[in-house]
């Protein structure tokens, strides 16, 4: 937890914001909104970035043992 950088915390905040956009009820009952589709694509990208950083931290800690 102590090794989380400021940029990683911003990514977690962005992930929460995108999750909120995805889970919003559509304004019309015509299916998925374009904005939620774009937010979903950004969500996947942000999640991958977080996983890469977290795995890098875990690998570094493991090699230090």
N, C-alpha and C positions, 0 to 999 in steps of 0.2 A: 504494500500500500504506500509506503513512503517513497518509492521510486517513481510514482506516477508524475509525469510532467504536466505542466500547465496546458500544453496542447492536447494531451490525452484527456484531461478533464473537460476541455472544450468539446472534444469529440463525443464524450459521453453526454454532455448537454445537448449537442446537436442531434444525437441519436434519440434522446427523449423527445425533443421537439418534433423530429420527423415522425416518430411513433404517434404522437398526438395528431399530426396532420393525416396520417394514414387511417387512424381509427375514427376520424370525424364522420358524422352521418352525412351522406351526400345531400346536396340541396334539392336535387330532384331525384325521384325514385327510378331513374333511367339506367342505373348501373354504376359502374365505377367512374369516378371523376378523373379528369386528366391530371389535376393537381395531386391527387393521392397516388396516381401511377408514377408521376415524377418523383414524389417523395419516397415511394417504395424503392425506386432505383437508387436514389441518394442514400437511403437507409442501408441497402446492401453494400454500397461502396464504403460508407462510414464504418459499418460493422467489420468489414474486411480489414480496414486500416487499424482498427482497435485490436483485432486479433493478431495482426502482424507485430504490433508494438508489445502486446502482452506476451506473446510467444518469445519475442526477442529478450524481454526481461527475464522470463523463466529460464531460458537457455543460459543467459549470463549468470544467473544465480546458481544454476545447477553446476556450471563449470567452476564456480568459485568454491564449491564444497570440498 
